[in-house]
Amino acid sequence: MTPYPLNHFPSGSKVAVANLAGGRGARSRLYALGFTPGTEVLIISGGAGPLRIKIRGSDLSLGQGLAEKVLATPAE
C-alpha cells in the first residue's frame, strides 16, 4: 500500500510508520521522538491545528509541518 503523510489520516486511525521525509534536522527530531519504521501510531485527533497522537505509550502533539514528513500506512 502507498504510504501517506500522517496528517492525512482521520482521528482514531491506527497506522504504522513506513518512512520519514524531509531534511536531516526534521528526520533526526522525528527519530528522537520514536518515529522509526514499523512503529504503530494512534491518531487521537487531527484537524487544522497540531496532530495529537499516541506513540510508544506517550501522548504527543505534532505540528502539521512535522506530521507531513511522517509517511505511514494503515496498521494491519
N, CA and C of each residue as an Amber inpcrd file, in Angstrom:
protein
   228
   0.8440000  -1.1860000   0.0000000   0.0000000   0.0000000   0.0000000
   0.8860000   1.2440000   0.0000000   0.4330000   2.2760000  -0.6570000
   1.1730000   3.5300000  -0.7450000   1.1280000   4.2730000   0.5820000
   2.2910000   4.7030000   1.1020000   2.2770000   5.4800000   2.3490000
   1.7890000   6.9110000   2.1160000   1.0780000   7.4360000   3.0980000
   0.5660000   8.8020000   3.0610000   1.0850000   9.5580000   4.2760000
   1.1530000  10.8990000   4.2000000   1.5630000  11.6780000   5.3730000
   0.6130000  11.4430000   6.5510000   1.1710000  11.4900000   7.7400000
   0.4200000  11.2100000   8.9680000  -0.8100000  12.0910000   9.1080000
  -0.7380000  13.3430000   8.6870000  -1.8660000  14.2520000   8.8630000
  -2.9770000  14.0350000   7.8350000  -2.8650000  13.0290000   6.9710000
  -3.9190000  12.7190000   6.0100000  -4.8570000  11.6210000   6.5200000
  -4.5710000  11.0600000   7.6930000  -5.4090000  10.0090000   8.2600000
  -6.4160000  10.6180000   9.2290000  -7.6300000  10.0660000   9.3050000
  -8.6490000  10.6080000  10.2230000  -8.3760000  10.2350000  11.6840000
  -9.0160000  10.9570000  12.5830000  -8.9080000  10.6610000  14.0140000
  -9.3370000   9.2270000  14.2810000  -8.6510000   8.5660000  15.2070000
  -8.9670000   7.1930000  15.5480000  -8.2340000   6.1610000  14.7110000
  -7.4830000   6.6120000  13.7040000  -6.7500000   5.6830000  12.8390000
  -5.5390000   5.1160000  13.5580000  -5.2570000   3.8410000  13.2910000
  -4.0410000   3.2050000  13.7820000  -3.1790000   2.9520000  12.5430000
  -1.9860000   3.5390000  12.5340000  -1.1120000   3.4520000  11.3660000
   0.2700000   2.9600000  11.7730000   1.0430000   2.5420000  10.7790000
   2.4190000   2.1190000  11.0000000   3.3360000   3.0420000  10.2080000
   4.3900000   3.5240000  10.8380000   5.3510000   4.4020000  10.1720000
   6.0480000   3.6120000   9.0670000   6.0460000   4.1600000   7.8540000
   6.6970000   3.4990000   6.7220000   8.0520000   4.1410000   6.4350000
   8.1240000   5.4710000   6.5150000   9.3470000   6.1880000   6.1590000
   9.2540000   7.6130000   6.6900000  10.3890000   8.2960000   6.7380000
  10.4250000   9.6950000   7.1350000  10.9910000  10.5090000   5.9850000
  10.3350000  11.6170000   5.6750000  10.7870000  12.5110000   4.6140000
  11.3890000  13.7520000   5.2670000  11.9030000  14.6490000   4.4580000
  12.4200000  15.9100000   4.9730000  13.9250000  15.9040000   5.1340000
  14.4200000  16.9900000   5.6520000  15.8610000  17.1660000   5.8410000
  16.3930000  16.4250000   7.0500000  17.6920000  16.5140000   7.2200000
  18.3480000  15.7870000   8.3130000  17.8310000  16.2290000   9.6750000
  17.5980000  17.5180000   9.8690000  17.1160000  18.0240000  11.1570000
  15.7430000  17.4830000  11.5140000  14.8290000  17.5050000  10.5390000
  13.4640000  17.0060000  10.7860000  13.4940000  15.5080000  11.0600000
  14.2310000  14.7510000  10.2610000  14.3000000  13.2940000  10.4690000
  14.9240000  12.9670000  11.8210000  15.9590000  13.7160000  12.2010000
  16.6160000  13.4860000  13.4900000  15.6390000  13.7180000  14.6390000
  14.8620000  14.7840000  14.5630000  13.8740000  15.0880000  15.6090000
  12.8130000  13.9940000  15.6800000  12.3340000  13.5520000  14.5230000
  11.3090000  12.5120000  14.4970000  11.8410000  11.1920000  15.0420000
  13.0800000  10.8240000  14.6950000  13.6760000   9.6040000  15.2530000
  13.7760000   9.7150000  16.7770000  14.1600000  10.8950000  17.2710000
  14.2870000  11.1030000  18.7150000  12.9340000  10.9760000  19.4230000
  11.8580000  11.3040000  18.7310000  10.5130000  11.1870000  19.3010000
   9.9640000   9.7620000  19.2070000  10.6930000   8.8640000  18.5410000
  10.2820000   7.4650000  18.4660000   9.6840000   7.0390000  17.1420000
   9.7110000   7.9030000  16.1380000   9.1470000   7.5720000  14.8280000
  10.1680000   6.7900000  14.0110000  10.1670000   5.4790000  14.1910000
  11.0370000   4.6160000  13.4000000  10.1490000   3.7210000  12.5390000
  10.6320000   3.2980000  11.3710000   9.8040000   2.4590000  10.5040000
   9.2760000   1.2230000  11.2310000   7.9800000   0.9770000  11.0480000
   7.3140000  -0.1580000  11.6810000   6.6060000   0.1770000  12.9800000
   6.8900000   1.3270000  13.5600000   6.2610000   1.7280000  14.8200000
   4.7880000   2.0690000  14.5940000   3.9240000   1.5760000  15.4700000
   2.4980000   1.8810000  15.3600000   2.1790000   3.2030000  16.0520000
   1.2850000   3.9570000  15.4230000   0.8730000   5.2680000  15.9130000
  -0.6500000   5.3130000  15.9150000  -1.2310000   5.7910000  17.0180000
  -2.6720000   6.0050000  17.0940000  -2.9290000   7.4980000  16.9770000
  -3.7530000   7.8920000  16.0200000  -4.0820000   9.3020000  15.8390000
  -5.2820000   9.6110000  16.7180000  -5.0580000  10.4190000  17.7540000
  -6.1230000  10.7610000  18.7020000  -7.0320000  11.8270000  18.0980000
  -6.4470000  12.8880000  17.5750000  -7.2420000  13.9210000  16.9050000
  -6.3770000  14.6840000  15.9190000  -7.0100000  15.0760000  14.8350000
  -6.3180000  15.8280000  13.7860000  -7.0240000  17.1510000  13.5750000
  -6.9750000  17.6260000  12.3640000  -7.6280000  18.8860000  12.0400000
  -6.6260000  19.9170000  11.5990000  -7.0140000  21.1880000  11.7560000
  -6.1760000  22.2800000  11.2670000  -4.9900000  22.5620000  12.1820000
  -5.0970000  22.2540000  13.4560000  -4.0180000  22.5360000  14.3990000
  -3.0790000  21.3590000  14.5390000  -2.3850000  21.3020000  15.6740000
  -1.4580000  20.1870000  15.9080000  -2.1830000  18.8420000  15.9380000
  -1.4770000  17.8240000  15.5050000  -1.9960000  16.4580000  15.4870000
  -1.6870000  15.8310000  16.8350000  -2.7090000  15.3240000  17.5280000
  -2.4950000  14.6250000  18.7980000  -2.3970000  13.1440000  18.5030000
  -1.3090000  12.5310000  18.9640000  -1.0650000  11.1210000  18.6640000
  -0.5930000  10.3780000  19.9030000  -0.6330000   9.0600000  19.8210000
  -0.0780000   8.1940000  20.8590000   0.9310000   7.2960000  20.1610000
   2.1920000   7.3420000  20.6500000   3.2590000   6.5410000  20.0750000
   4.1240000   5.9910000  21.1980000   4.3810000   4.7000000  21.1780000
   5.2250000   4.0370000  22.1820000   4.7870000   4.3590000  23.6130000
   3.4670000   4.4660000  23.8470000   2.9370000   4.7190000  25.1740000
   2.9350000   6.1730000  25.6010000   3.3600000   7.0790000  24.7300000
   3.3820000   8.5120000  25.0570000   2.3850000   9.2700000  24.2000000
   1.7630000  10.2790000  24.7980000   0.8850000  11.1750000  24.0430000
   1.7170000  12.3670000  23.5840000   1.6380000  12.6940000  22.2950000
   2.3950000  13.8030000  21.7300000   1.4890000  14.7010000  20.9080000
   1.8960000  15.9480000  20.7820000   1.2890000  16.8630000  19.8220000
   2.3530000  17.1370000  18.7760000   1.9810000  16.9620000  17.5360000
   2.9230000  17.1190000  16.4350000   2.3740000  18.1690000  15.4900000
   3.1750000  19.1840000  15.1990000   2.7500000  20.2330000  14.2790000
   2.5070000  19.6880000  12.8770000   1.7320000  20.4160000  12.1050000
   1.3870000  19.9770000  10.7550000   2.6260000  19.7870000   9.8640000
   3.6320000  20.6310000  10.0340000   4.8480000  20.5240000   9.2190000
   5.5730000  19.2060000   9.4430000   5.7660000  18.8220000  10.7100000
   6.4340000  17.5500000  11.0010000   5.5330000  16.3700000  10.6660000
   4.2330000  16.5020000  10.9210000   3.3060000  15.4090000  10.6180000
   3.3080000  15.0990000   9.1210000   3.5180000  16.0980000   8.3030000
   3.5590000  15.9180000   6.8380000   4.7680000  15.0830000   6.4140000
   5.8070000  15.0650000   7.2450000   7.0410000  14.3490000   6.9170000
   7.0500000  12.8840000   7.3570000   6.0480000  12.4880000   8.1500000
   5.9450000  11.0900000   8.5980000   5.0230000  10.3630000   7.6030000
   5.5840000   9.4360000   6.8520000   4.8060000   8.6690000   5.8870000
   4.3820000   7.3610000   6.5310000   3.0930000   7.0570000   6.4480000
   2.5520000   5.8860000   7.1590000   1.5310000   5.1500000   6.2960000
   1.2900000   3.8990000   6.6960000   0.2630000   3.0720000   6.0680000
  -0.6800000   2.5920000   7.1750000  -1.9150000   2.2360000   6.8290000
  -2.8130000   1.6950000   7.8660000  -2.2150000   0.4600000   8.5130000
  -2.3480000   0.3560000   9.8300000  -1.8060000  -0.7990000  10.5640000
  -2.6550000  -2.0200000  10.2610000  -2.0130000  -3.1680000  10.2700000
  -2.7010000  -4.4380000   9.9730000  -3.5630000  -4.8480000  11.1440000
